[in-house]
Amino acid sequence: MYTILLIEDDLALRENTAELLELSDYNIVTASNGKIGIEQALKHKPNLIICDIMMPEVDGYGVLEALSSNEKTMHIPFIFLSAKTEHKEIRKGMDLGADDYLTKPFEEEELLSAVESRLAKSQILSQAIAQNSKKKEDNEEGNLRSLNELKNFFDDNGVEQAFSKGESIYTEGAHSNNVYLILKGIVKSHKMDQSGKELITALHKPDDFLGFTSFVDNMPYLESATAVENVVLVSISKQNLKDVLGKSQNVSIELMNVLTDNISNIKQQLLQMAYSSVRKKTAQTILQFAKILDKKPDEAIKISRYDLASVAGIATESLIRTLSGFKKNNLIEIEGRNIKILDLEALEAID
């Protein structure tokens, strides 16, 4: 069981947050100010620290500085809680070495998502360190042996970047200098046709690569990429990646298989757009989003009607009418932007 240290001077928020985390099977240690928080961190060696910024005794920045300078606690993932939304305050925390931040008040889903992401990243880094140590012992530095090791290489050596929902990661025609690995969030790849209509060519989830173009020519990106939700990714220069793949034939083959599967999926999507009925396009797109967002049938899918229509390749008005029909037939439930699948088998059987 993971242990999380929660440092928060607001009693109600501290107790409520601790309860949410305990219900998700985390062991929680709490502290009411920064000074006690530092003592608790040294005593318990938690797997993750969640810390308020504005506190008595020692503020959040002081806590992070103290723990970052101690070898016993310097590698513990650190998430800031802050009521301040000014960019400079958030940036100060990230510059000091924080892994993430949450702005109060936050939703339960936001909290758990941030915790899971940071713990997962910490585990990946630990595995990468262990793998790198083993490679040094075997005199195999620089020779990656699997696609997972390549992803660890991205995480260890890449530049981490965060993008807000709706923010552009790169645009069609821009120089394709980097390749990306998604750590958190969903990204859409899209193009504009001659009439100015957007077509979503692919959806990318965490652990997917993004931004591949030719390694030989300095060709531009052939499509744009935009964050569907808040996204965190790491980037590696194409030249750096080319050097790594040149030493690792097995990884190159695995990567080729991944790219081949991506092409096959795009072809299948184009065939669906060309020959399927509006009802089938809509149903298949809902199912596709559910799969990419890793949603169970009883979990709501929060996605814009515009994005759904762009993936399906139909007009937004047609999509909305079709969704209304699905709702009347009790195939789905609609509440605002949320769509919940009620009858999975019937939705899959639509032709």
C-alpha positions in Angstrom: 0.0 0.0 0.0 1.3 3.4 -0.9 1.8 6.0 1.9 0.9 9.6 1.1 1.9 12.5 3.4 -0.7 15.3 3.3 0.5 18.7 4.6 -2.4 21.2 4.9 -3.2 23.8 7.6 -6.9 23.9 6.9 -8.4 21.3 9.2 -11.6 20.6 7.1 -9.7 20.4 3.8 -7.1 18.2 5.4 -9.6 15.7 6.8 -11.8 15.6 3.7 -8.8 15.1 1.4 -7.3 12.4 3.7 -10.7 10.6 3.7 -10.9 10.6 -0.1 -7.4 9.1 -0.4 -8.1 6.5 2.3 -11.2 5.4 0.5 -8.9 4.8 -2.5 -6.7 2.4 -0.4 -3.9 4.8 0.3 -2.2 5.0 3.7 -2.4 8.6 4.8 -0.1 10.6 7.2 -1.1 14.2 7.9 0.6 17.3 9.1 -1.0 20.7 10.0 2.0 22.9 9.0 5.3 22.8 7.1 7.5 22.2 10.1 5.6 19.1 11.2 5.4 18.0 7.5 9.2 17.9 7.2 9.4 15.9 10.4 6.8 13.4 9.2 8.4 13.1 5.8 11.8 12.1 7.4 10.0 9.7 9.8 7.7 7.9 7.4 9.5 8.2 4.0 6.1 8.4 2.1 5.7 7.4 -1.6 4.1 10.8 -2.3 3.8 14.2 -0.7 0.8 16.6 -1.2 1.5 20.0 0.3 -0.2 23.3 0.6 1.8 26.5 -0.3 0.6 29.1 2.2 1.1 27.7 5.7 2.4 28.8 9.1 5.8 27.9 10.5 7.3 26.8 7.1 5.4 27.4 3.8 5.2 24.8 1.0 8.2 26.2 -0.8 10.3 25.8 2.3 9.1 22.2 2.7 10.1 21.4 -0.8 13.5 23.0 -0.5 14.2 21.2 2.8 13.2 17.7 1.5 14.9 18.2 -1.9 18.2 18.8 -0.2 18.0 15.6 1.9 19.1 12.4 0.2 16.5 10.4 2.0 13.6 12.4 0.7 14.8 14.2 -2.5 13.3 11.6 -4.9 9.8 11.6 -3.3 7.2 12.9 -5.8 5.7 16.3 -4.7 2.4 17.8 -5.5 1.5 21.4 -4.5 -2.0 22.5 -3.4 -2.6 26.2 -4.0 -5.5 28.6 -3.9 -3.5 30.9 -6.1 -4.0 30.7 -9.8 -1.4 33.2 -10.9 1.1 31.7 -13.3 4.1 33.0 -11.5 3.1 31.2 -8.3 2.6 27.9 -10.0 5.8 28.4 -12.0 7.8 29.1 -8.9 6.7 25.8 -7.4 7.5 23.9 -10.6 10.9 25.6 -10.8 11.7 24.5 -7.3 11.2 20.9 -8.4 7.5 20.1 -7.7 6.1 17.3 -10.0 2.5 18.7 -10.2 0.1 21.1 -8.7 -3.7 21.3 -7.9 -5.6 24.5 -7.6 -8.1 24.6 -4.7 -10.9 23.8 -4.8 -10.3 20.6 -6.8 -12.5 17.7 -7.8 -12.0 14.2 -6.4 -11.2 13.0 -9.9 -8.5 15.6 -10.4 -6.9 14.7 -7.1 -6.9 10.9 -7.7 -5.7 11.4 -11.3 -2.7 13.5 -10.1 -1.8 11.0 -7.4 -2.0 8.0 -9.7 0.0 9.7 -12.4 2.8 10.8 -10.0 3.0 7.4 -8.3 3.1 5.7 -11.7 5.9 8.0 -12.9 7.8 7.4 -9.7 7.6 3.6 -10.3 8.7 4.0 -13.9 11.7 6.1 -12.8 12.6 3.5 -10.2 12.4 0.7 -12.7 14.5 2.8 -15.2 17.1 3.4 -12.6 17.3 -0.3 -11.8 17.5 -1.2 -15.5 20.2 1.4 -16.1 22.2 0.0 -13.2 21.9 -3.5 -14.6 23.0 -2.3 -18.0 26.1 -0.6 -16.6 27.0 -3.9 -14.9 26.6 -5.7 -18.2 28.5 -2.9 -20.1 25.4 -2.2 -22.2 24.9 1.5 -21.8 23.0 3.1 -24.6 21.7 -0.2 -26.0 17.9 -0.3 -25.4 16.4 -3.8 -25.6 12.6 -3.2 -25.7 9.9 -0.6 -26.4 9.4 -0.2 -22.7 13.0 0.8 -22.3 12.6 3.3 -25.1 9.7 4.8 -23.2 11.8 4.9 -20.0 14.5 6.6 -22.1 11.9 9.3 -23.1 10.9 9.8 -19.5 14.5 10.0 -18.2 16.0 12.1 -20.9 13.1 14.0 -22.5 11.8 17.5 -21.8 8.6 17.4 -19.8 5.8 19.8 -21.1 2.3 20.5 -19.9 -0.6 21.6 -22.1 -4.0 22.8 -21.0 -7.2 21.5 -22.6 -7.6 22.9 -26.1 -3.9 24.0 -26.3 -2.0 23.3 -29.5 1.1 21.0 -29.1 2.2 21.5 -32.7 0.6 22.6 -35.9 0.5 21.3 -39.4 3.4 22.7 -41.5 5.6 23.4 -38.5 9.2 22.0 -38.4 9.0 18.4 -37.0 12.1 18.6 -34.7 10.7 16.5 -31.8 8.9 13.2 -31.1 6.7 13.0 -28.0 5.6 10.4 -25.4 2.3 11.1 -23.7 2.4 10.7 -19.9 -1.1 12.0 -19.0 -4.2 13.1 -20.9 -5.6 12.6 -24.4 -4.3 14.2 -27.6 -6.1 14.5 -30.9 -4.3 14.6 -34.3 -6.3 16.6 -36.9 -6.2 18.2 -40.3 -8.2 20.9 -42.1 -9.8 20.1 -45.4 -10.1 22.6 -48.3 -13.5 23.8 -46.9 -12.0 24.5 -43.5 -13.6 21.5 -41.8 -11.6 19.8 -39.2 -11.0 16.0 -39.5 -9.6 14.2 -36.5 -7.2 11.5 -37.8 -6.3 9.9 -34.5 -6.7 9.9 -30.7 -3.7 9.3 -28.6 -3.8 8.1 -25.0 -1.1 8.0 -22.2 1.9 5.8 -23.2 1.4 6.6 -26.9 4.0 8.2 -29.1 3.2 11.4 -31.0 4.7 13.4 -33.8 6.5 10.9 -36.0 7.6 12.1 -39.4 10.6 11.2 -41.7 13.9 10.7 -39.9 15.8 11.4 -43.2 14.2 14.7 -44.4 13.5 17.8 -42.4 9.8 17.6 -43.4 7.1 19.5 -41.5 4.4 17.9 -39.4 1.7 16.6 -41.7 -1.1 17.3 -39.2 -1.8 19.3 -36.0 -2.0 17.9 -32.5 -4.1 19.5 -29.7 -4.8 18.5 -26.1 -8.3 17.1 -25.6 -7.8 17.4 -21.9 -4.9 18.6 -19.7 -1.9 16.8 -21.0 1.6 16.1 -19.8 4.2 14.7 -22.3 7.9 14.4 -22.8 9.8 15.2 -26.0 13.0 13.9 -27.5 14.7 15.5 -30.6 14.5 13.4 -33.7 18.2 13.3 -34.0 18.6 12.0 -30.5 16.0 9.3 -31.1 17.6 8.4 -34.4 20.9 7.8 -32.6 19.3 5.6 -30.0 17.4 3.5 -32.6 20.5 3.1 -34.6 22.0 1.2 -31.7 18.9 -0.9 -30.9 17.6 -3.0 -33.8 15.0 -4.8 -31.7 13.5 -1.5 -30.5 13.4 -0.2 -34.1 11.4 -3.3 -35.2 9.0 -2.9 -32.3 8.5 0.8 -33.0 7.8 -0.1 -36.7 5.1 -2.5 -35.6 3.5 0.2 -33.5 3.5 2.7 -36.4 2.1 0.0 -38.7 -0.8 -0.6 -36.3 -1.4 3.1 -36.2 -1.6 3.2 -40.0 -4.0 0.3 -40.0 -6.3 2.0 -37.5 -6.4 5.2 -39.6 -7.3 3.2 -42.7 -10.1 1.4 -40.8 -11.3 4.8 -39.6 -11.3 6.2 -43.2 -13.2 3.2 -44.5 -15.8 3.7 -41.7 -16.1 7.4 -42.6 -16.5 6.6 -46.3 -19.0 3.7 -46.2 -20.8 3.5 -42.9 -24.2 5.0 -42.1 -24.4 8.1 -39.9 -25.8 5.9 -37.1 -22.9 3.4 -37.3 -20.3 6.2 -37.6 -21.8 7.8 -34.4 -22.0 4.5 -32.5 -18.4 3.5 -33.5 -17.0 6.9 -32.5 -18.6 6.7 -29.1 -17.1 3.3 -28.6 -13.8 4.5 -29.8 -13.7 7.4 -27.4 -14.7 5.0 -24.5 -11.8 2.7 -25.4 -9.2 5.5 -25.7 -10.4 7.2 -22.5 -10.4 3.8 -20.8 -14.0 4.1 -19.6 -16.2 1.3 -18.4 -19.7 1.0 -19.8 -21.2 2.6 -16.7 -18.7 5.5 -16.7 -19.6 8.8 -18.4 -17.5 10.0 -21.4 -16.9 13.7 -21.3 -16.2 14.9 -24.8 -17.4 17.8 -27.0 -19.9 17.1 -29.8 -17.6 18.9 -32.2 -14.8 16.4 -31.5 -17.2 13.4 -31.8 -18.4 14.7 -35.1 -14.8 15.3 -36.4 -13.8 11.8 -35.6 -17.0 10.3 -37.2 -16.6 12.5 -40.2 -20.1 13.9 -40.1 -21.7 17.3 -39.5 -22.2 18.3 -35.9 -25.9 18.8 -36.5 -26.2 15.2 -37.8 -24.3 13.8 -34.8 -26.6 15.7 -32.3 -29.7 14.3 -34.0 -28.3 10.8 -34.0 -27.4 11.1 -30.3 -30.9 12.1 -29.5 -32.2 9.0 -31.3 -29.8 6.8 -29.3 -31.1 8.4 -26.2 -34.7 7.8 -27.0 -33.9 4.2 -27.7 -32.1 3.9 -24.3 -28.8 3.1 -25.9 -27.1 6.0 -24.2 -27.7 8.5 -21.4 -26.9 12.2 -22.0 -26.3 14.8 -19.3 -24.7 18.0 -20.5 -21.5 17.0 -22.3 -21.4 13.6 -20.6 -22.4 10.5 -22.5 -22.9 7.2 -20.7 -23.4 3.9 -22.6 -26.5 2.0 -21.4 -26.6 -0.8 -23.9 -23.1 -1.8 -25.1 -24.2 -4.7 -27.2 -26.9 -2.8 -29.1 -24.5 0.1 -29.8 -21.9 -2.4 -31.2 -24.6 -4.0 -33.4 -25.7 -0.8 -35.1 -25.2 -0.9 -38.9 
